[in-house]
Amino acid sequence: MPPSDLLTKKLDEMLPRGSSLWVDALRNIVHRRSAIVGAAMLFFLIVTATFAPLIATHDPEMVLLGIENVKRRSPPCIHLLGCPPDQPQHLMGVDGNVRDFFSRMVYGARLSLQIGFSTVSFAIVVGGLLIGAVSGYVGGWVDNLLMRIMDVILAFPYLLLAIAIVTVLGPGLINALLAIGIVSIPIYARVMRSSVLSIKQMDFVLADRAIGVPPARILFRRIMPNALTPLIVQGTLGIATAILDAAALSFLGLGAQPPTPEWGLMLSEERNQVFTAPHLVFFPGFAIMLTVLSFNLLGDGLRDALDPRLRHR
């Protein structure tokens, strides 16, 4: 039996017996290799971000000039791989400001995950749980007004609108996160509205209305818990987009500001050294790619596992 099939069998045996939406979803995810690969990559990133102070070999903002005998943009030096013992060991080399690049990469993982989760959480709460749920349940002129506002936001190119918002608010990581969250709101509002429109016509909702259950209780206690599934899937995929957009804003100088160890900013600082010091461009670019790929793989697995129309494919 291949190792991947053996791992799938072990994970399947560890899951509790019984039938529920989330247990069934977990079983479907376990049998999708792409989702397992994405979850494993994401777990590695989370561990790296959580234990960044223990993993990093230096302070990510400490300038080593005068402390160690290193030069600007020195290549990676690992003693076990033949690097001379008299040279300081730097696993990913040294950047243009004579800072340990490995330590900055490790702390960059923490910042990138914070960016993804914070922006998507903001967009889900405002767009999904407030605008989308209220619009779909109330209907009428409230639905028309809120959805037309969402249409106006969607009419602008996604990244250009984020750049415009940051330009008005001023460069900075917090403003960049706010801009990304604002331009993401219509996506989650539309997803939640669609779910609410379909669920509010079901028999258990009609029964609650017939016996006089207050509308707010029906919405928040009966409809929304059953409408969260597509929102969770969209949020998982949206985290990857948020990380990529934050890196793009930092690359343009509108996001994180020096000396913050953010992967997009690190790429921007060394973009002209792609031929003279390629490691300073490769490592942050590769890290962004792996992070986005992990969330996309996991999001696709969640979508297939939670959508009953796709479970038996």
Summary of the structure (lengths in Angstrom):
residues: 313
radius of gyration: 23.4
end to end distance: 22.5
largest distance: 81.2
contacts: 1040
relative contact order: 0.14
helix: 71%
strand: 2%
